[in-house]
Protein backbone atom coordinates (compact mmCIF):
# COMPACT_ATOMS: atom_id res chain seq x y z
CA UNK A 1 0.00 0.00 0.00
CA UNK A 2 2.84 2.36 0.90
CA UNK A 3 4.55 1.57 -2.41
CA UNK A 4 1.34 2.36 -4.33
CA UNK A 5 0.89 5.59 -2.38
CA UNK A 6 4.49 6.59 -3.05
CA UNK A 7 4.02 5.77 -6.72
CA UNK A 8 0.93 7.98 -6.86
CA UNK A 9 2.79 10.81 -5.15
CA UNK A 10 5.73 10.45 -7.51
CA UNK A 11 3.49 10.37 -10.59
CA UNK A 12 1.51 13.37 -9.33
CA UNK A 13 4.72 15.31 -8.62
CA UNK A 14 6.09 14.54 -12.06
CA UNK A 15 2.80 15.57 -13.68
CA UNK A 16 2.69 18.85 -11.75
CA UNK A 17 6.34 19.52 -12.50
CA UNK A 18 5.82 18.81 -16.19
CA UNK A 19 2.74 21.05 -16.24
CA UNK A 20 4.69 23.86 -14.62
CA UNK A 21 7.47 23.41 -17.14
CA UNK A 22 5.07 23.54 -20.09
CA UNK A 23 3.25 26.55 -18.62
CA UNK A 24 6.58 28.35 -18.40
CA UNK A 25 6.86 28.39 -22.19
CA UNK A 26 6.43 31.95 -23.39
CA UNK A 27 5.89 33.41 -26.81
CA UNK A 28 6.61 36.80 -28.32
CA UNK A 29 3.07 37.01 -29.69
CA UNK A 30 0.18 35.10 -31.23
CA UNK A 31 -0.80 35.59 -34.84
CA UNK A 32 -4.07 34.87 -36.64
CA UNK A 33 -3.59 33.54 -40.17
CA UNK A 34 -5.05 35.76 -42.90
CA UNK A 35 -5.53 35.22 -46.63
CA UNK A 36 -2.22 35.07 -48.49
CA UNK A 37 -0.13 34.25 -45.39
CA UNK A 38 2.67 31.71 -45.42
CA UNK A 39 5.08 30.52 -42.77
CA UNK A 40 7.91 32.17 -44.67
CA UNK A 41 6.09 35.52 -44.83
CA UNK A 42 5.24 35.38 -41.11
CA UNK A 43 8.78 34.36 -40.13
CA UNK A 44 10.19 37.39 -41.95
CA UNK A 45 7.67 39.75 -40.33
CA UNK A 46 8.71 38.55 -36.87
CA UNK A 47 12.42 38.12 -37.60
CA UNK A 48 12.40 34.43 -36.76
CA UNK A 49 12.58 31.22 -38.84
CA UNK A 50 10.01 28.88 -40.37
CA UNK A 51 11.53 26.04 -38.35
CA UNK A 52 11.13 27.93 -35.06
CA UNK A 53 7.46 28.62 -35.79
CA UNK A 54 6.79 25.01 -36.75
CA UNK A 55 8.41 23.68 -33.58
CA UNK A 56 6.56 26.21 -31.38
CA UNK A 57 3.22 25.11 -32.85
CA UNK A 58 3.95 21.42 -33.44
CA UNK A 59 3.17 21.86 -37.14
CA UNK A 60 3.72 18.80 -39.33
CA UNK A 61 3.32 20.61 -42.66
CA UNK A 62 3.49 24.06 -44.19
CA UNK A 63 -0.29 24.19 -44.66
CA UNK A 64 -2.14 27.00 -42.86
CA UNK A 65 -5.85 27.76 -42.47
CA UNK A 66 -7.39 31.24 -42.47
CA UNK A 67 -8.32 32.07 -38.88
CA UNK A 68 -5.78 29.64 -37.43
CA UNK A 69 -3.96 31.09 -34.40
CA UNK A 70 -0.28 30.30 -34.07
CA UNK A 71 2.33 31.14 -31.45
CA UNK A 72 5.31 33.25 -32.43
CA UNK A 73 8.39 32.05 -30.50
CA UNK A 74 10.47 34.45 -28.47
CA UNK A 75 13.36 36.00 -30.33
CA UNK A 76 16.71 36.03 -28.54
CA UNK A 77 19.60 38.37 -29.25
CA UNK A 78 23.19 37.84 -28.14
CA UNK A 79 24.97 41.10 -27.36
CA UNK A 80 27.98 41.81 -29.58
CA UNK A 81 30.90 44.24 -29.17
CA UNK A 82 29.75 47.81 -29.78
CA UNK A 83 26.08 47.07 -29.06
CA UNK A 84 23.88 49.36 -26.98
CA UNK A 85 20.26 48.87 -26.03
CA UNK A 86 19.34 51.78 -28.27
CA UNK A 87 21.11 50.24 -31.30
CA UNK A 88 19.44 46.88 -30.69
CA UNK A 89 15.99 48.50 -30.41
CA UNK A 90 16.64 50.27 -33.73
CA UNK A 91 17.75 47.00 -35.34
CA UNK A 92 14.45 45.33 -34.48
CA UNK A 93 12.24 48.42 -34.95
CA UNK A 94 10.92 48.27 -31.39
CA UNK A 95 10.61 51.00 -28.71
CA UNK A 96 13.65 51.19 -26.44
CA UNK A 97 11.34 51.21 -23.42
CA UNK A 98 9.83 47.85 -24.49
CA UNK A 99 13.29 46.30 -24.80
CA UNK A 100 14.25 47.54 -21.34
CA UNK A 101 10.96 46.31 -19.86
CA UNK A 102 11.25 42.85 -21.43
CA UNK A 103 14.71 42.37 -19.93
CA UNK A 104 14.27 44.41 -16.73
CA UNK A 105 17.28 46.56 -17.65
CA UNK A 106 16.99 50.19 -16.58
CA UNK A 107 20.62 51.26 -16.97
CA UNK A 108 22.88 51.34 -20.03
CA UNK A 109 25.01 48.40 -18.88
CA UNK A 110 24.98 45.30 -21.10
CA UNK A 111 27.85 42.89 -21.76
CA UNK A 112 29.12 40.89 -24.71
CA UNK A 113 27.50 37.47 -24.77
CA UNK A 114 24.44 38.57 -22.77
CA UNK A 115 21.20 37.06 -24.09
CA UNK A 116 18.32 39.51 -24.48
CA UNK A 117 14.63 38.91 -25.10
CA UNK A 118 13.33 40.82 -28.11
CA UNK A 119 9.66 41.77 -27.49
CA UNK A 120 8.34 41.78 -31.03
CA UNK A 121 4.99 43.43 -31.77
CA UNK A 122 2.20 41.86 -33.88
CA UNK A 123 2.95 41.93 -37.61
CA UNK A 124 0.45 44.74 -38.30
CA UNK A 125 2.02 46.91 -35.62
CA UNK A 126 5.46 46.01 -36.89
CA UNK A 127 4.53 47.34 -40.32
CA UNK A 128 3.35 50.59 -38.75
CA UNK A 129 6.64 50.84 -36.88
CA UNK A 130 8.57 50.33 -40.11
CA UNK A 131 6.75 53.30 -41.61
CA UNK A 132 7.42 55.35 -38.49
CA UNK A 133 11.12 54.51 -38.73
CA UNK A 134 11.43 56.14 -42.15
CA UNK A 135 13.58 59.29 -42.03
CA UNK A 136 11.52 61.73 -40.00
CA UNK A 137 11.91 65.37 -40.86
CA UNK A 138 9.46 66.71 -38.31
CA UNK A 139 12.20 68.97 -36.99
CA UNK A 140 11.66 71.13 -40.09
CA UNK A 141 8.45 72.35 -38.47
CA UNK A 142 10.64 74.30 -36.04
CA UNK A 143 12.90 77.27 -36.67
CA UNK A 144 16.66 77.05 -37.05
CA UNK A 145 16.95 79.06 -33.84
CA UNK A 146 14.85 76.53 -31.91
CA UNK A 147 16.92 73.63 -33.25
CA UNK A 148 20.14 75.42 -32.36
CA UNK A 149 19.00 76.28 -28.82
CA UNK A 150 17.86 72.73 -28.09
CA UNK A 151 21.09 71.28 -29.51
CA UNK A 152 23.16 73.66 -27.35
CA UNK A 153 21.26 72.62 -24.20
CA UNK A 154 21.83 68.96 -25.09
CA UNK A 155 25.52 69.70 -25.62
CA UNK A 156 25.82 71.45 -22.26
CA UNK A 157 24.01 68.72 -20.34
CA UNK A 158 25.28 65.53 -22.01
CA UNK A 159 28.50 66.22 -23.93
CA UNK A 160 30.21 63.14 -22.41
CA UNK A 161 27.06 61.00 -22.16
CA UNK A 162 25.57 58.43 -24.56
CA UNK A 163 23.56 59.35 -27.64
CA UNK A 164 20.45 57.93 -25.96
CA UNK A 165 20.93 60.40 -23.09
CA UNK A 166 21.30 63.25 -25.57
CA UNK A 167 17.99 62.43 -27.27
CA UNK A 168 16.41 62.01 -23.84
CA UNK A 169 17.32 65.55 -22.75
CA UNK A 170 15.69 66.85 -25.92
CA UNK A 171 12.68 64.65 -25.18
CA UNK A 172 12.26 66.20 -21.73
CA UNK A 173 12.21 69.69 -23.21
CA UNK A 174 9.61 68.69 -25.79
CA UNK A 175 7.53 66.86 -23.16
CA UNK A 176 7.49 70.06 -21.11
CA UNK A 177 6.42 72.14 -24.11
CA UNK A 178 3.47 69.79 -24.68
CA UNK A 179 2.57 69.24 -21.01
CA UNK A 180 0.75 72.49 -20.25
CA UNK A 181 2.71 72.63 -16.97
CA UNK A 182 5.60 74.70 -18.31
CA UNK A 183 6.16 77.35 -20.97
CA UNK A 184 4.57 76.46 -24.34
CA UNK A 185 7.67 77.08 -26.46
CA UNK A 186 11.16 75.58 -26.64
CA UNK A 187 12.83 78.87 -25.78
CA UNK A 188 10.32 79.46 -23.00
CA UNK A 189 10.96 76.04 -21.44
CA UNK A 190 14.75 76.22 -21.66
CA UNK A 191 14.97 79.78 -20.30
CA UNK A 192 12.14 79.40 -17.77
CA UNK A 193 12.76 80.84 -14.32
CA UNK A 194 10.38 79.68 -11.59
CA UNK A 195 10.50 81.39 -8.20
CA UNK A 196 13.95 82.75 -8.95
CA UNK A 197 15.41 79.42 -10.13
CA UNK A 198 16.37 78.56 -13.68
CA UNK A 199 15.06 75.16 -14.71
CA UNK A 200 18.30 74.24 -16.48
CA UNK A 201 21.70 74.89 -14.92
CA UNK A 202 23.50 75.56 -18.25
CA UNK A 203 21.25 78.60 -18.74
CA UNK A 204 22.36 79.97 -15.38
CA UNK A 205 26.08 79.28 -15.78
CA UNK A 206 26.24 80.20 -19.47
CA UNK A 207 27.28 76.78 -20.82
CA UNK A 208 24.22 76.78 -23.07
CA UNK A 209 25.94 79.46 -25.17
CA UNK A 210 28.53 76.99 -26.49
CA UNK A 211 28.04 75.73 -30.04
CA UNK A 212 26.64 72.21 -30.36
CA UNK A 213 28.50 69.39 -32.10
CA UNK A 214 27.00 67.26 -34.89
CA UNK A 215 25.84 64.47 -32.57
CA UNK A 216 23.92 66.91 -30.37
CA UNK A 217 22.33 68.52 -33.43
CA UNK A 218 21.27 65.08 -34.64
CA UNK A 219 19.79 64.28 -31.21
CA UNK A 220 17.91 67.58 -31.21
CA UNK A 221 16.45 66.79 -34.63
CA UNK A 222 15.20 63.42 -33.34
CA UNK A 223 13.56 65.03 -30.32
CA UNK A 224 11.95 67.73 -32.47
CA UNK A 225 10.68 65.00 -34.79
CA UNK A 226 8.79 63.35 -31.96
CA UNK A 227 11.22 60.70 -30.72
CA UNK A 228 10.83 60.28 -26.95
CA UNK A 229 13.34 57.92 -25.32
CA UNK A 230 12.07 58.77 -21.81
CA UNK A 231 8.48 57.56 -22.05
CA UNK A 232 7.16 60.98 -21.09
CA UNK A 233 9.65 62.22 -18.46
CA UNK A 234 9.59 65.88 -17.41
CA UNK A 235 12.75 66.02 -15.28
CA UNK A 236 16.31 64.74 -15.33
CA UNK A 237 19.36 64.77 -13.07
CA UNK A 238 22.67 62.95 -12.70
CA UNK A 239 23.31 60.21 -10.18
CA UNK A 240 25.42 62.43 -7.92
CA UNK A 241 22.53 64.66 -6.84
CA UNK A 242 21.44 64.80 -3.21
CA UNK A 243 18.37 66.94 -3.84
CA UNK A 244 15.57 65.11 -2.06
CA UNK A 245 12.84 66.84 -4.03
CA UNK A 246 14.09 65.58 -7.39
CA UNK A 247 15.00 62.18 -5.91
CA UNK A 248 11.38 61.76 -4.82
CA UNK A 249 10.20 61.80 -8.45
CA UNK A 250 9.30 58.41 -10.00
CA UNK A 251 12.11 57.27 -12.30
CA UNK A 252 11.23 56.68 -15.94
CA UNK A 253 14.58 55.50 -17.29
CA UNK A 254 18.33 55.88 -16.77
CA UNK A 255 21.07 56.34 -19.38
CA UNK A 256 24.53 56.13 -17.86
CA UNK A 257 24.67 58.75 -15.12
CA UNK A 258 21.59 60.58 -16.39
CA UNK A 259 18.29 59.73 -14.67
CA UNK A 260 14.96 60.80 -16.16
CA UNK A 261 11.86 61.13 -14.01
CA UNK A 262 8.18 62.13 -13.99
Secondary structure by P-SEA (a helix, b strand, c coil): caaaaaaaaaaaaaaaaaaaaaaaccccbbbbbcccccaaaaaaaacccaaaaaaaaccccccccccbbbbbcbbbbbbcccccaaaaaaaacccaaaaaaaaccccccccccbbbbbbcccaaaaaaaaaaaccccccccccaaaaaaaaaaaaaccccccaaaaaaaaaaaaaaaacccccccaaaaaaccccccccccccccccccccccaaaaaaaaaaaaccccccccccccccccccccccccccccccccccccc
